[in-house]
Amino acid sequence: MDPRFRSRLIAAIILLIVVCSAFSVSPVAGFRLENRDGSGTEAALAEALVLQQSTKIREEFMENLTVYIDSENAVFRQQNSTASGLYVPGENAIYIRSDRNPSQADEVFAEQVGYRVYHAMGFEESTVFAALAANSGPYLAGISASSGEEREAALFADAFMLYHTTPALLKKDAPGVYAYMDLLAKNGGDAVAVDDLYLNYRPE
């Protein structure tokens, strides 16, 4: 068994001792998780990793958000998507598949929260982030947008995910984007506020 998967499985089992219902409430206020995929190993692992990751992201980014672990949901077919997760703005909900790479459910969740932040907090209007994204490193430059999403949204969501899961990679690949995400994560706020912070307090 892959060591990374095994360590995450152990963490999942520990969390499941505490979280042992099909409908789970995170310690984060306003965030709910519903596991519709059942109690199998993959679904349980995905559920535990999402709950764990939810404690590492600012509460305001997940306000009134519901996450469904629901591999067979029609939303994946309706959007003709092969992705492991989707954010649906009209529902303020994230759908995650546990039948695809469940050991990466925390990354999928963080990425979809990134999409929510981008759309709900005005970052599509940010000229500062657009300029930073245009000069990102090779990792972010290789990201392609999923169906129905703009490339800049995909870059934001992926950068948001990397900041919360593997920040060293983001800092090495795109220091400017990392600094921007750092200000966002530490201070919160919408695009106007974060742009102002970056322009006035940008590190040398």
SVG drawing of the C-alpha trace seen along z (x, -y; Angstrom):
<svg xmlns="http://www.w3.org/2000/svg" viewBox="-29 -51 42 53">
<polyline fill="none" stroke="black" stroke-width="0.4" points="0.0,0.0 1.2,-3.5 2.6,-5.1 0.8,-8.4 -2.5,-6.5 -1.9,-4.4 -1.1,-7.5 -4.2,-9.2 -6.3,-6.1 -5.1,-5.9 -6.1,-9.6 -9.4,-8.9 -10.1,-6.0 -9.3,-8.2 -11.6,-11.0 -14.4,-8.5 -14.4,-7.5 -15.6,-11.0 -17.5,-11.5 -19.7,-8.4 -22.9,-9.5 -23.9,-9.8 -24.5,-13.5 -21.6,-15.3 -21.2,-18.8 -17.7,-20.2 -16.3,-22.2 -16.3,-25.1 -19.4,-27.2 -21.7,-27.2 -20.2,-24.3 -21.9,-21.0 -20.9,-17.7 -23.2,-15.0 -21.8,-11.6 -24.2,-10.0 -21.7,-7.4 -22.2,-5.2 -19.8,-3.8 -17.3,-2.1 -13.6,-2.6 -13.3,-5.1 -16.3,-7.2 -15.2,-7.2 -11.7,-8.3 -13.0,-11.1 -15.3,-12.3 -12.6,-12.3 -10.1,-14.2 -12.7,-16.8 -13.6,-17.4 -9.9,-17.6 -9.2,-20.1 -12.2,-22.2 -10.5,-23.1 -7.5,-24.6 -9.5,-27.1 -10.9,-30.4 -14.6,-30.1 -15.7,-33.0 -14.6,-31.1 -17.1,-28.3 -20.0,-30.3 -23.3,-28.3 -21.5,-25.9 -22.6,-22.3 -20.4,-19.5 -21.8,-16.3 -19.8,-13.2 -21.9,-11.8 -20.1,-10.0 -23.3,-9.3 -24.8,-12.7 -26.3,-14.0 -24.3,-17.2 -21.2,-15.4 -23.2,-14.1 -25.0,-17.4 -21.7,-19.3 -20.1,-16.4 -17.3,-16.5 -14.6,-14.0 -13.4,-16.0 -13.4,-14.6 -15.2,-17.6 -17.5,-20.4 -18.6,-23.7 -22.2,-24.6 -22.7,-28.3 -26.5,-28.3 -26.6,-25.7 -23.6,-27.1 -22.5,-23.4 -19.6,-21.3 -19.9,-17.8 -17.0,-15.3 -16.6,-11.8 -15.2,-9.3 -14.8,-6.7 -11.9,-8.6 -8.7,-9.1 -10.4,-9.3 -7.0,-9.9 -6.9,-13.3 -10.4,-14.4 -8.8,-17.1 -7.1,-18.6 -10.3,-18.4 -12.2,-20.1 -9.7,-22.9 -9.7,-23.5 -13.5,-23.7 -13.5,-26.1 -11.1,-28.1 -13.6,-28.3 -16.2,-29.4 -14.0,-32.2 -13.1,-33.3 -16.7,-33.6 -18.4,-34.7 -15.8,-37.3 -15.2,-39.2 -11.8,-37.8 -12.8,-37.6 -12.6,-41.4 -9.1,-41.5 -6.5,-42.9 -3.8,-42.3 -4.4,-38.5 -4.7,-38.5 -1.3,-40.0 0.2,-37.6 -1.4,-34.6 -0.1,-35.7 3.5,-35.5 3.2,-32.3 5.7,-29.4 5.6,-26.2 3.3,-24.3 0.4,-26.8 1.1,-27.6 0.3,-23.9 -3.2,-24.0 -6.1,-23.8 -9.6,-24.9 -12.4,-22.4 -15.6,-22.5 -17.5,-25.8 -14.7,-27.5 -12.3,-30.2 -8.6,-29.5 -8.0,-32.3 -10.6,-30.7 -8.8,-27.4 -5.5,-29.1 -7.0,-30.8 -8.6,-27.6 -5.5,-25.5 -3.3,-28.2 -5.8,-28.3 -5.6,-24.5 -1.8,-24.5 -1.5,-27.2 -3.6,-25.1 -2.0,-21.7 1.5,-22.1 2.5,-25.8 6.2,-25.2 5.3,-24.1 3.3,-27.3 5.9,-29.5 8.6,-28.0 6.5,-28.0 4.8,-31.5 6.1,-33.6 3.8,-36.5 0.7,-34.3 1.8,-32.7 2.1,-36.2 -1.4,-37.1 -2.9,-33.8 -1.1,-34.4 -2.7,-37.8 -6.1,-36.3 -5.7,-33.4 -4.5,-35.5 -6.7,-38.6 -9.8,-37.3 -11.9,-39.9 -13.0,-40.3 -10.9,-41.0 -10.8,-44.7 -9.4,-44.3 -6.8,-41.7 -5.7,-43.7 -5.2,-46.7 -3.2,-44.7 -1.0,-43.3 -0.3,-46.6 0.5,-48.3 2.2,-45.6 3.8,-43.5 7.0,-41.9 10.3,-42.9"/>
</svg>
